[in-house]
Amino acid sequence: MVCMISQAHSATLIGIEALPIVIETDLMGHVTDATSNFVLVGLPDNAVRESKERVRTAMKNSGLQFPERRIMCNLAPGDIRKEGPWLDLPMAVAICAVQDLVPRQELADVLLLGELGLDGDLRPVDGAVSVALMALERGFKRLIVPRQNAAEAAVAVGLEVYGVRNLLEAVELLNGSGLVAPQKFDDRPETRLAEYAVDYSDVKGQRHAIRALEIAAAGGHNVLMVGPPGSGKTMLARRLPTILPPLTLDEAIEVTRVHSAAGQKGERTGLIWERPFRSPHHSASYAAIVGGGKNPKPGEISMAHRGVLFLDEMPENDRTVLEALRQPLEDGEVTVARVTNTITFPAACILVGAANPCPCGYKGYPEQKCVSNPSTCGKYLGRLSGPLMDRIDLHIEVPRLKPDELLGMQQGECSEAIRARVVAARELQWSRLGPGCTNAKMAPKELRETVPLDEESDAFMRVVLARMNLSARVFDRILKVGRTVADLQGADRVSKAHLAEAVQYRERVDA
């Protein structure tokens, strides 16, 4: 008996990881009811079940024969739920192969991905970077994707990536008669230039706050800014990505994987080279911030990976959401547990929080009288728990500018000049700790080796510990900030002056 089964290879996303899927297709007996001759098994969701009608119509409108026999299509492995419309293309190609419209042997080392329109055109899909990297790792030779996804998938150097416009182009390519050339990864330096519409030269005054944000950028430290409305907290935070070091290739791939899996690449066709800046509203849900859903998607803290997560009106956020950030801020990743699976998303970002000193925003400031309820006024910043505040290295006050300062202040230092100092400090950290490592993430052993205290510094820190009643975690974080201050100055050792500047950022701002 001649085997009529064909196989095409594709993938599905679990979190941001791609898992291989095999589409097995078999032609069985003739049927009279054309609407029920397509059987799909293998835990497909509704979007995948609807692929049957898209595939049928797309093949006919592309001039390809759709079999009048009963079609059995199995999505293996059968214990993984398949979601989304991106199995359309491999399903259609498998049906072509079972009719000998495509050589079956050509599908052995090819992975296909794409959503079909009714006219046979291909629409872009999510997660192309993750799929390409998985295909390369598992030994596939070629990857066929919608043309819009080809540029980002081409990052898997060593894998031939073809971007096709429609089903017919894919079939012609597999038959050896197509004119589509493999997509080349564009690694020119000019393609890596990140463009930002904002700059720190726009900011008047607030030298103290900008200095703190420079330290945060250099060492990867978290920041809390407290000040009345209109003092420039949001303006300062939005410009933080402009002074962070440019993304490396590996970091750009990480960022693109997260954004592509979440379907938030926008109009970008290649890798994302800008540092992310995410600013969710304080009413955002737990799943929106941390990640979740039936098929878990990355949350805002993962979307900010390698960039900045800005929480405006931080005390107004749900307490459960804020407490959920504690572990990601420590480990650089967040785990979302579900009954069916447990998924870990990357979450290595700088947290920047902004808060008013009280509900009305004017406690302790002469610009306007505080009208908040006295019973809640003093408790407002207390909504931020001690363990969470311990993980924020820099606490700074951002007062409103006086009229003379606002009208007469000269233009501030540009982001490019600040970024040059930040990059130099980061290079010192990388040479000391390893590529990509920052002072904020130093382990206790590394910290003791990196920040030995001389006699003067030891005596100073003993006084600080006695007066401020610091926890062991906060003590270590002061040493880390001190190390960053020294790196910005190019100093080999951390001195008392460096530690003194670090200590001033630990004062709780209660206005």
C-alpha positions in Angstrom: 0.0 0.0 0.0 1.4 3.4 -1.0 1.6 5.9 1.8 -0.2 9.1 0.9 0.9 11.1 4.0 2.8 14.4 3.6 4.5 16.3 6.4 5.2 20.0 6.8 7.0 21.7 9.6 5.9 24.8 11.5 5.9 26.1 15.1 3.8 27.5 17.9 4.6 29.9 20.7 4.6 29.1 24.4 5.4 32.4 26.0 8.2 33.7 23.9 9.6 30.3 23.2 8.9 28.6 19.9 8.1 24.8 19.8 8.2 22.8 16.6 4.9 21.5 15.2 4.5 18.8 12.5 1.5 19.0 10.1 0.7 15.5 8.9 -1.8 15.3 6.0 -3.5 12.3 4.5 -6.0 11.8 1.7 -8.8 9.3 2.4 -11.9 8.2 0.6 -14.1 10.4 -1.7 -16.9 12.4 -0.1 -20.0 14.0 -1.4 -20.2 16.8 1.1 -17.4 19.2 0.4 -17.9 21.2 3.5 -17.1 18.3 5.9 -14.2 16.7 4.1 -11.5 18.5 6.1 -10.8 16.9 9.5 -8.4 18.7 11.8 -7.0 17.1 15.0 -4.2 17.8 17.5 -5.7 20.3 20.0 -6.3 23.2 17.7 -8.0 26.3 19.1 -10.8 28.2 17.3 -8.4 30.3 15.2 -6.7 27.1 14.0 -10.0 25.4 13.2 -11.0 28.3 11.1 -7.8 27.8 9.1 -9.7 25.1 7.2 -11.9 27.6 5.4 -9.1 30.1 4.8 -6.8 27.4 3.4 -9.6 26.0 1.1 -10.5 29.4 -0.3 -6.9 30.6 -0.6 -5.8 27.6 -2.5 -8.7 27.9 -5.0 -8.1 31.6 -5.4 -4.4 31.0 -6.0 -5.2 28.5 -8.9 -4.2 25.5 -6.8 -6.3 22.4 -6.8 -8.1 21.6 -3.5 -8.7 17.8 -3.2 -12.3 16.5 -3.4 -11.3 13.7 -1.1 -11.5 13.5 2.6 -8.5 15.2 4.3 -7.2 14.2 7.6 -4.8 16.8 9.1 -3.0 16.1 12.4 -1.0 18.7 14.3 1.7 16.9 16.3 2.5 16.7 19.1 -1.0 16.2 20.2 -0.6 17.3 23.9 0.3 20.9 23.0 -2.6 23.3 22.3 -2.1 25.2 19.0 -3.2 28.8 18.8 -3.4 31.5 16.2 -3.7 31.6 12.5 0.0 31.1 11.6 -0.4 27.4 10.7 -2.3 28.4 7.5 0.7 28.3 5.2 2.2 25.0 6.3 -1.3 23.4 6.3 -1.8 24.6 2.7 1.6 23.4 1.6 1.1 20.0 3.2 -2.2 19.6 1.2 -0.3 20.6 -1.9 2.4 18.0 -1.2 -0.1 15.2 -0.6 -1.4 15.9 -4.1 2.2 16.0 -5.5 1.9 19.7 -6.3 5.0 20.1 -4.2 7.8 17.5 -3.9 7.4 16.0 -0.4 11.2 15.6 0.1 11.5 19.3 -0.2 9.6 19.8 3.0 12.0 17.7 5.2 14.3 20.6 6.2 11.9 23.5 5.6 9.9 25.3 8.3 6.9 27.4 7.2 4.9 30.1 9.0 2.2 32.5 7.9 -1.5 33.5 7.9 -3.4 33.3 4.7 -5.9 35.8 3.3 -8.8 34.5 1.2 -6.9 35.7 -1.9 -3.8 33.7 -1.0 -1.8 36.7 0.2 0.2 36.2 3.4 -0.1 38.4 6.5 2.6 38.8 9.1 2.6 36.8 12.2 4.0 37.2 15.8 7.1 35.5 17.1 9.1 35.2 13.8 12.5 35.8 15.6 11.8 33.1 18.2 10.8 30.7 15.4 13.9 31.4 13.3 16.2 30.8 16.3 14.4 27.6 17.1 14.6 26.5 13.4 18.4 27.1 13.3 18.9 25.3 16.6 17.0 22.2 15.4 18.9 21.9 12.1 16.3 23.2 9.6 17.9 24.7 6.4 15.2 27.0 5.2 12.5 29.1 6.7 9.6 30.5 4.7 7.7 33.4 6.3 5.5 36.3 5.1 7.7 39.0 3.5 7.0 41.5 6.4 8.6 39.0 8.8 11.7 38.2 6.8 14.0 41.0 8.1 13.6 40.1 11.7 13.8 36.3 11.1 17.1 36.8 9.1 18.9 37.4 12.4 19.3 33.6 12.6 22.5 33.6 10.5 23.1 30.2 8.9 19.4 29.7 8.2 18.1 30.6 4.7 15.1 32.9 5.3 12.7 33.5 2.4 10.0 36.2 2.6 7.1 35.4 0.3 4.1 37.5 -0.6 1.5 34.8 -1.1 0.9 31.0 -1.2 1.7 30.7 -4.9 5.2 32.2 -4.3 5.8 29.6 -1.5 4.7 26.7 -3.8 6.9 28.0 -6.7 9.9 28.3 -4.3 9.5 24.8 -3.1 9.2 23.6 -6.7 12.5 25.3 -7.5 10.9 27.7 -9.9 10.6 30.7 -7.6 12.5 34.0 -8.0 12.6 34.9 -4.3 16.1 35.4 -2.9 17.0 34.6 0.7 16.8 37.5 3.0 20.2 38.8 4.3 20.6 40.1 7.8 21.4 43.8 7.7 24.2 44.2 10.2 25.4 47.6 9.1 26.2 50.0 12.0 23.8 52.6 10.6 20.9 50.2 11.0 21.5 50.0 14.7 21.1 53.7 15.4 18.3 54.3 17.8 16.3 57.5 17.2 14.7 59.3 20.2 12.4 62.3 19.9 13.4 63.6 23.3 16.6 64.8 24.9 17.8 65.9 28.4 18.7 69.3 26.8 15.0 70.0 26.9 15.0 69.9 30.7 15.5 73.1 32.6 17.1 72.8 36.0 16.7 69.6 38.1 20.4 69.0 38.0 20.2 66.8 41.1 17.5 64.6 39.5 19.4 64.3 36.2 22.6 63.3 38.1 20.6 60.6 40.0 19.2 59.3 36.7 22.7 59.3 35.2 23.8 57.0 38.1 20.8 54.8 37.5 21.6 54.4 33.8 25.3 53.7 34.5 24.6 51.0 37.2 21.2 49.7 36.3 19.7 51.1 39.5 16.0 51.6 40.3 14.7 55.2 41.1 11.9 56.8 42.9 11.1 60.5 42.3 8.8 62.4 44.7 7.6 65.9 44.0 4.5 68.0 43.4 2.5 67.9 40.1 4.2 69.7 37.2 7.8 69.4 38.6 9.0 67.4 35.6 9.0 63.8 36.9 7.5 62.3 33.8 9.7 64.5 31.6 12.8 63.3 33.4 11.8 59.6 33.2 10.9 59.7 29.5 14.4 60.8 28.7 16.2 58.0 30.6 16.4 55.6 27.6 18.3 58.3 25.7 21.3 58.0 28.0 21.4 54.2 28.3 24.1 52.4 26.3 23.1 51.3 22.8 21.6 47.8 22.6 24.0 45.0 21.7 22.9 42.5 19.0 22.0 39.9 21.7 20.0 42.5 23.6 18.2 43.7 20.5 17.2 40.0 19.8 15.9 39.6 23.3 13.8 42.8 23.1 12.5 41.9 19.6 11.5 38.4 20.8 9.4 39.8 23.6 7.7 42.5 21.5 7.2 40.2 18.6 5.6 37.5 20.8 3.3 40.1 22.3 2.3 41.3 18.8 3.6 44.8 19.6 6.3 45.4 17.0 4.2 48.0 15.3 5.5 48.9 11.8 9.0 47.7 12.5 10.2 45.0 10.1 13.6 44.3 11.5 15.2 44.2 15.0 14.2 46.7 17.6 17.3 48.9 18.4 15.6 51.5 20.7 15.6 50.9 24.5 12.0 50.2 25.5 10.1 52.8 27.6 6.9 51.5 29.1 4.5 53.6 31.0 1.4 51.7 32.0 -1.5 53.5 33.7 -1.8 53.1 37.4 -5.1 51.3 36.9 -3.5 48.5 34.8 -4.3 45.0 36.0 -2.0 42.4 37.5 -1.9 40.4 34.2 -1.2 43.6 32.2 1.8 44.5 34.3 3.2 41.1 35.3 2.0 39.0 32.3 -0.7 36.4 32.0 -3.8 35.3 30.1 -5.1 31.9 29.0 -2.0 31.6 26.8 0.3 33.8 28.9 1.6 36.9 27.1 4.4 39.2 28.3 3.3 42.0 30.7 4.6 45.5 30.9 7.6 44.6 33.0 8.7 42.2 30.3 7.9 44.7 27.5 10.4 47.0 29.3 13.1 44.3 29.2 16.5 46.0 28.7 14.8 49.4 29.0 12.7 51.4 31.5 9.5 50.7 33.3 7.9 53.9 34.4 5.2 53.8 37.1 3.6 57.2 37.3 1.5 57.9 40.4 3.2 54.8 41.9 1.3 54.7 45.2 -2.0 54.6 43.2 -1.1 51.2 41.7 -2.8 48.1 43.1 -0.8 46.8 46.1 -0.8 43.3 44.7 0.7 44.5 41.4 3.5 46.4 43.2 4.4 43.5 45.5 4.5 41.2 42.4 7.4 43.4 41.1 9.7 42.7 44.0 11.1 39.4 42.7 11.4 40.5 39.0 13.4 43.5 40.1 15.7 41.2 42.0 16.1 38.4 39.5 15.5 40.1 36.1 12.8 37.6 35.2 9.1 37.0 36.0 7.4 33.6 36.2 3.7 33.2 35.3 2.2 29.9 36.6 -0.9 28.3 35.0 -2.5 24.9 35.4 -1.2 23.8 32.0 2.3 25.2 32.1 4.7 27.6 33.8 6.3 30.3 31.7 9.2 32.6 32.5 9.6 35.9 30.8 12.7 38.2 30.8 12.2 41.3 32.9 15.6 43.0 33.3 14.6 46.6 33.3 15.2 49.8 35.3 12.2 50.7 37.4 11.5 54.4 37.6 8.7 55.4 40.0 7.1 58.8 40.4 4.9 59.9 43.3 3.3 62.9 44.8 4.1 63.5 48.4 0.4 63.3 49.3 -2.9 62.7 47.4 -3.3 66.3 46.4 0.4 66.6 45.7 1.4 69.7 47.7 2.4 68.5 51.2 5.5 70.3 52.3 5.6 72.6 49.3 4.8 76.4 49.5 3.4 76.6 45.9 0.0 75.6 47.0 -1.8 74.7 50.2 -2.2 71.0 50.9 -5.9 70.1 50.9 -5.5 66.3 51.6 -7.2 64.7 54.5 -4.6 64.8 57.3 -5.4 61.2 58.3 -4.4 59.9 54.8 -1.8 62.5 53.9 0.9 61.1 56.0 0.1 57.5 55.0 0.2 58.2 51.2 3.8 57.2 50.5 3.4 54.4 53.1 1.4 52.5 50.4 4.8 51.6 49.0 6.0 48.7 51.3 9.3 48.6 52.9 10.6 45.5 51.0 9.7 47.2 47.7 11.4 50.5 48.8 14.5 48.5 49.7 14.8 47.5 46.1 14.8 51.1 44.9 18.4 52.4 45.2 17.8 56.0 44.5 15.2 58.1 46.3 15.2 61.7 45.0 13.1 64.8 45.5 12.0 66.8 42.4 10.7 70.2 43.5 9.0 72.7 41.2 11.2 75.3 39.5 10.8 78.8 40.6 9.7 81.4 38.0 13.2 82.9 37.6 14.7 79.4 37.2 12.1 78.4 34.6 12.5 81.7 32.5 16.2 82.3 32.9 17.8 78.9 33.0 20.1 78.0 30.2 19.7 74.9 28.1 20.8 71.7 30.0 23.4 69.1 29.0 22.4 67.0 26.0 21.7 63.3 26.3 24.7 62.4 24.1 27.2 63.8 26.5 25.6 62.1 29.4 25.4 58.8 27.5 29.2 58.9 26.8 29.9 58.9 30.5 27.3 56.1 31.1 28.9 54.0 28.4 32.4 54.5 29.8 31.1 53.4 33.3 29.3 50.4 31.8 32.5 49.3 30.1 34.3 49.3 33.4 31.6 47.1 34.9 31.7 44.7 31.9 35.5 44.3 32.2 35.1 43.7 35.9 31.9 41.6 36.1 31.5 40.2 32.6 29.6 41.3 29.4 26.1 42.8 30.1 26.5 42.8 33.9 25.8 45.9 36.0 26.6 47.0 39.5 23.0 46.7 40.5 23.0 43.0 39.9 26.2 42.1 41.7 26.0 39.1 44.0 27.2 39.5 47.6 30.5 37.8 46.9 31.2 40.0 43.9 30.2 43.1 46.0 32.7 42.2 48.8 35.5 41.7 46.2 34.6 44.8 44.2 34.0 47.3 47.0 36.6 46.8 49.8 36.2 49.5 52.4 39.3 51.3 53.6 39.6 52.6 57.1 37.9 56.0 56.4 35.0 54.4 54.4 34.5 51.7 57.0 34.2 54.3 59.8 31.8 56.4 57.7 29.5 53.5 57.0 29.4 52.5 60.6 28.1 55.9 61.5 25.5 55.7 58.6 24.4 52.2 59.8 23.9 53.4 63.3 22.0 56.6 62.4 19.8 55.3 59.6 19.1 51.8 61.0 19.6 50.3 57.5 18.8 46.7 56.6 21.5 44.4 55.1 19.9 44.7 51.7 20.0 48.5 51.8 23.6 48.5 53.0 24.6 46.4 50.0 22.7 48.7 47.7 24.5 51.7 49.0 27.8 50.0 48.3 26.6 49.2 44.7 25.5 52.8 44.1 28.9 54.0 45.5 30.6 51.6 43.1 28.7 53.2 40.2 29.5 56.7 41.3 33.2 55.7 41.3 32.9 54.1 37.8 31.4 57.4 36.5 34.5 59.1 37.7 36.8 56.4 36.4 38.1 55.6 40.0 39.5 52.2 40.8 38.5 52.2 44.4 35.3 53.4 46.2 36.1 56.3 48.5 34.2 57.9 51.3 33.1 60.7 48.9 31.5 58.1 46.6 29.7 56.5 49.4 28.5 59.8 50.8 26.8 60.6 47.5 25.2 57.1 47.5 23.9 57.6 51.0 22.1 60.9 50.2 20.0 59.0 47.7 18.8 56.6 50.4 17.0 59.3 52.4 13.3 58.5 52.3 11.5 61.5 50.7 8.5 62.1 52.8 8.3 65.9 52.1 
